[in-house]
Amino acid sequence: MPTAPHPSRPAALEPKVPRWVPWLPVLLLVLDLVAEAVVPHAVAAGFLLTALPVVAAFSYGPVLTAVTTAGSLALQFALALRAGHVDEQHHVWVYIATLLSGVMGTALSWQRTRQNRNLLQARTVAETLQRTVLRPVPERVGGLRVAGLYRPARADVLVGGDLYEVCDTRFGVRVLLGDVRGKGLGAVRTVADVLGAFRAAAHDTPGLVELADQLDRAVLRDAADRGDDELFVTAVLLQYRTGSDCVEIVNRGHTTPLLLGGGGIAPVSCADELPLGLGHLGPADERSKATAVALPPGHTVLLYTDGVSEARDTTGAFYPLAPRLAGLGTTVPDRVVSFLAQDVHRYAGLLADDLAVLALTPDAP
């Protein structure tokens, strides 16, 4: 099941060297030996081996680079001895150049290894923090089967401006999925603040509308602290009580959820209010109630950000979410999410925006 990434194998985070790079020292060695064999009187023995330690430094550790240096010197000496030129001045300078190349290559290899180790440590810490901000989606919670997908637009960034959370509370399962205006570290900070507010309030706030209002005030405070009057978060909140045949949904300026099942796909019709952080701009006495949506077994509610619906192909056409899902032939959450993870990529290629998806269906009794 595709979920937010987390560090299961830290070694997998190490920078990968292209497969052909470790073969460069071998290629250089073979080239030198071939040249020596083909034109022995025109090629000074072992000249090409002078660069071998530096080439090896890009693929191997400092110990192996030092061994390569020693091997290069030994081979140069052997080739020169075979030609009877061991102590000629230009060969002596070749030995010195190879030794200096080995020293520099070993130092380069040590520095590269050190940087990789620091990068691995920083990446592991970042992924640990990412798991704290965006926790893995549970497969089953409070009578629901759930599947989720989170994919930042930038591959080198673990947390983007999209957010999600699934909480099992005494009021039932409560779900939040949203999208922060803006990008970069400011958006990540807002993601962390909104998720923290949701996790704290979801367990103590009886009504879903009241919960949305609390998040609205939290975003408004965050905007005031930063002096950003345009900060807002589009969000959809969902609540499901175990054994119920429906879910409650509150939409605060977010993309319209879809209901899959019954042989079709339909948008969930519910009041679309102002995004979180902008609620004070609307009439205070016209708050809508949460919308109850029937969710019988075999039906799935799909929540998604505009990273899905606004993904574009090479012609600029938006991703046709409902038609693509209609041809899938299943409403099982993990299969729906797996399909979207592959199909959106096939359709749009590299993402231009963050992408988050949650699919929920009543668990089989």
N, C-alpha and C positions, 0 to 999 in steps of 0.2 A: 504494500500500500504506500503510495507516495505521500510523504509527510515533510514537514520542515526538517532540513538536514541537521544531523547532530554527530558529534565526534565519536564514532564507534571504534575506529581504528586510526589513531593519530598518525601512524606511519604513512597512511594513504595521503596525508596532507603535505608530505615533502614534495618540493619542486621536482618535476619529472624531467630528466634529461632525454632529448630525442634519441631514439634507438640507434641511429647511425653515429652519434658522437663518440661512444666508447670504442668504435671500430677505427677511428681516425689514427690513433697511434700504430695500430696493426697495419693499416694501409700505408702509412709513412715508412714503416720498417720494410714492408714488402717492396715498396717503390725504390728504396735505397738499395736493397739487395739485388733487385732486378737490374737497376742501372749499373751496379758494380759488375754484374755478370755479363751484361750485354756489351758495355763499353768500358772494360776495366782500365784502359790506359787513358781514357778521356775524363774519367770521374775520380775525384779525390775521395779516397776511402772514408765512408761514414759521414760525409758532410751533411747530408739530410738529417742525420740523427741528432744534430745539435738542437733542433726544434722539438724533438720528441718529448722531453720532460714537460714543456709548457703545454703541448697538446694534451698530454696525459692529465694535466692538472684540471682540465675542464670536466673530466669524467671520474677520476679516481681520487682517493684520499691521499693525505700527505705521505703516509708510509709507502704506499704503492708508487707514488710519484718519485719518491727518493729511490726506491728499488729500480724504477725505470731509468733514472739518471745513472745509477751504477751500471745497469745493463747496457745502456747506450755507450758509456765510456769503455766498458769491456769489449763491446763489439767493434767500436772504432779502433781500439788498440789492436784487436785481432786482425781486422781488415788491413790496417796499416802494416802490421807485421808480415802479413801474407804478401804485401806489395813491396816490402823492404823499405818502408818510409817511416818507421816508427818515430825516429827522433828528428825528422825534418821540421824546420821552424814552423811552416804553415800547419802541419799536423798538431804541433804543440799548442798553437793558438786555437785549433779546433777543440782540443781537449779542454782548454781553459774556458772557451765559449760554452761548451756543453755543460761544464761544471756550474758556471754562472747561470745558465738556463735552468739547470736542475734546482739550484738554490731558489731562484725566482719562482719556478713552477711549484716547488714544495710549499713556499710561502703562500702562493696564490691558492693552492689546494686547501691549505689550512684555513685561510680566510674564507673561502667559499663554503667549506664544511661548517665553520663557525656561524656564518650568516644563515645557512640553511637550518642549523639547529635553533638559532634565535627566531627565525621565521616560523618554524614548526611550533615552538613554544608560544609565540604570539598568536598563531592561528588556532592552537588548541584552546588558549584562554578566550579568544574571540568566539569560538564555537560553544564553549561552556556558557559564556554570557548570552549567546544567541538562544541556547536552550532555556535559559532563565527568562528571557524576554518572550520568546515564542516557543512554548512547550510543545512536545510532540502530541499529535492528536490521538486520543484513546480510540481503540477500535470499537469498544462497547462502553456505554455509560448511561446509567439511568433508564434502561429500556430502549436505547437507541443504538443502532449501528452507525458508525461515523467513519468517514474517510476524508483526508485533507491533503492539499497540495499548496506549497509555498515556494515561489521561485522569484528571487530578486532579478531585476533587469540586468544588473551588473554582476558578473560571475565572481568578482573579487570582493563583493559586499555580501555579508551573511544576512543582514536585516535591512529591509528597505522601508518604504512608506506604507505598506499594507500590513494589516494586523488581523489576528483571530484569537479566540479563546473559547474553550468549552469547559464549563464549571458544573459540577453536580452539587446542587444546593437543596435545602429543605423545601424550597419552592418548586423544585424540579430541575431539569437540565436547562441551563442558560447558556446561550451561544452569542458571541459577538464576532462580527466580521466587518472590517472597515478599511478606509483608505484615507491617509493623511494628505492634505494639500502640501505640495512642495516635495523636495528631495533632499538628500544629504543627511548630515548629522542632526540637523534641526528636526527633520522628519522622524529620524530614529528616536530622538528624545521624546517627541510627542507620542510615538508608538508605545514607548515604555511607560510614560505617564498615564495614558489612557488604559492600557492593560492593567496597570497597578490599581487604578481607580475602579475598574470593572471587577477585578478579583476581590477587592475589599468590599464593594457595595453589593455584589451579586448575592452574597450569603445573608445580608441583613435587610435588604429592601424588598418589601412584599410585591409591589407592582412593577410590571415591566416598563410602563411609561415613566414611573417615578425613577426607575433605574436609569433610563435614557436621559432624564432630566439631570440626574446627578453627574452623568458623564458630560453632559452639555456644559454644566457649570465648571467642571474640572478643566475642560478645554478652554473655556473662557478665561479662567484664572491663569492658565499657562500662557495664553495669548497676551494677557495683561503684563505678566512677568517679563515677557520678551519684548513688549512694545510692538507686537505684530497684530494689527487689527484685521488682517486677512487670514489668520490661521483658523482652519476648520477641519473637521473630520467627517466624511460621509460614512455612515454606519447602518447596519441592520442588526437588530437584536431579535433573538428567538427564544421561546420558552416551551418546554415539553414536560408534562407530568407523566410519570410512569403509568402505563395502562390506558392513557388517554387516546382518543381517536382523532385528535387535532393538535395543532401547535398554535401558539400566539406569536405574532410578528409585529415589530415596530420598525418602521423604515425612516431613517433620518437622512434623506437626500442621497441614498445609495442606489446602486443598480437594482433593478427589480428581480427578486428571487424567482426561480422557476420551480414548478411542480411537475415531476416526471411520474407517469403511471397512468393506468386506465387506457392504455393504447395511444397516449398523446403527451404533449408537453404544453403547459400553459403558464403564462406569467401569473404570479400571485398578486391579486388586486388588493392593495392596501394603501392607506393614506401616506403620501410622500411629503414629509415635513422638512423643515430646514435642517441642514447638517449640524452636528455637534459643534458648539462654539458660536453658532449664529442664532440659537433659539430665541435670544432676547430681542431679535429683530422682528419676530412674528407676534401676532396677538396672543397675549397670555391666557385669555379666557376661551381659546378655541383649540385647546389641546385635544387631539384625537385619541381614541381608545386603541388598545392593541387589537389587531385584526386576527380573528380566529380562522384558521385554515384547516380543513379536513385533511387528515393524514392517515388513511387506512393502511393496513399491511400491504406491502408491495409498491407503495408510493414513496418517492424520495423528494425531499426539498433540497434544491441546489442554491447555495449562496456563493457569490463570486464577485470579484472586483473588475473594474473596467480594463485591467490588464488582459482579461479574456475577451470581453465583448468588443474592445476597441483595438485588438491585435489586427494588423493589416498585412495583406499579401503584397506582392511586388507591384500590383496595379493600384494599391491604395484602398482596396475594398476591405471592409470590416469583417472579422471572423463571424460567420453565420452560426451562432451558438445553437439555437433551437433546431434548425434543420440538420446540423451535424449530429446532434444527440438523437434526433428522431430515427436516424439510420442505425443507431447502435443496437437497439433491440433488447436492452436490459436497463433495470433501474437499480441494480446492486451498487451501493456507494463506491466500493473500492474499484469496481470495473468502470464506473462512470469517470472517476477521478483519473484512473490510469489512462483511459482513452483521451481525456482532455490534455493530460501531461504530454502525450505524444502528438496528438492531432494539432494542437495550437502551435507547437514547434514546427511541424511539417508545413502548416499553412503560412505562418508568419516568419519563420526563421528566427533570427535573433530578436529577443524581446526589446521593445522600446519602453516598456513600463513594467513595474512589479506585478506579480500575479499571485492571487490567493483564491482558493476554492475550498468549500466545505460541502459535503453531501451527507444527508442524514435521513435515515429511514427507521420505522419501528422495528425492533428486534423480533425475530420469530419466537413465539411462545414455546 
